[in-house]
Amino acid sequence: MTDEPTEHATSQLPIVTSTDGHAYLGVDAVVALLRAIAESCRNLADDPDCDLRSAGAAIDLEADNLDCRAIEHTR
């Protein structure tokens, strides 16, 4: 294990701010995000030290990161 901070997967998603002032993700970005979540679930499926709670917590962290980025784009 490393002490280096892990970059959030959602940090790579492109966010655009529309003329209505809201932050948006393109369909391609949403599809990539959903595929990454599915791949993570498959990777965790056989890990005896992981369960759905830990997977849910990881998804919450990514959602929080994406929410913060959206807020930054709409200031």
C-alpha positions in Angstrom: 0.0 0.0 0.0 1.2 3.5 -0.8 0.8 6.8 1.0 0.3 8.6 -2.3 -3.2 10.0 -2.7 -5.3 8.1 -5.3 -6.8 10.3 -8.0 -10.6 10.0 -8.3 -11.9 8.3 -11.4 -14.4 11.1 -11.7 -11.6 13.7 -11.9 -11.1 12.6 -15.5 -14.7 13.2 -16.6 -15.2 16.4 -18.7 -17.7 18.8 -17.2 -19.2 21.6 -19.3 -21.2 24.5 -18.0 -24.2 25.3 -20.2 -25.7 28.7 -20.9 -28.3 27.9 -18.2 -25.5 27.8 -15.6 -25.7 24.1 -14.8 -22.9 21.7 -15.1 -23.3 18.7 -17.4 -21.6 15.5 -18.5 -21.8 14.3 -22.0 -23.3 10.9 -22.7 -19.9 9.4 -23.6 -18.6 10.4 -20.1 -21.7 8.9 -18.4 -21.3 5.7 -20.3 -17.6 5.5 -19.3 -18.5 6.2 -15.7 -21.1 3.4 -15.6 -18.7 1.0 -17.3 -16.0 1.9 -14.7 -18.5 1.2 -11.9 -19.4 -2.2 -13.4 -15.7 -3.1 -13.8 -15.0 -2.2 -10.2 -17.9 -4.4 -9.0 -16.5 -7.3 -11.1 -13.1 -6.8 -9.6 -14.4 -6.7 -6.1 -16.7 -9.7 -6.5 -14.1 -12.3 -5.7 -12.3 -10.3 -3.0 -13.2 -11.8 0.4 -12.2 -8.5 2.1 -14.7 -6.4 0.1 -18.5 -6.3 0.2 -21.3 -4.2 -1.2 -20.9 -1.7 1.6 -17.3 -1.0 0.7 -18.2 -0.8 -2.9 -21.0 1.6 -2.1 -18.6 3.7 0.0 -16.2 4.0 -2.9 -19.0 5.1 -5.2 -20.1 7.7 -2.7 -16.6 9.1 -2.6 -16.6 9.4 -6.4 -20.0 11.0 -6.4 -18.8 13.5 -3.8 -15.8 14.3 -5.9 -18.0 14.8 -9.0 -20.4 17.0 -7.1 -17.6 19.2 -5.9 -16.3 19.6 -9.4 -19.7 20.5 -10.7 -20.0 23.2 -8.0 -16.6 24.6 -9.0 -17.8 24.8 -12.6 -20.9 26.7 -11.8 -19.4 29.4 -9.5 
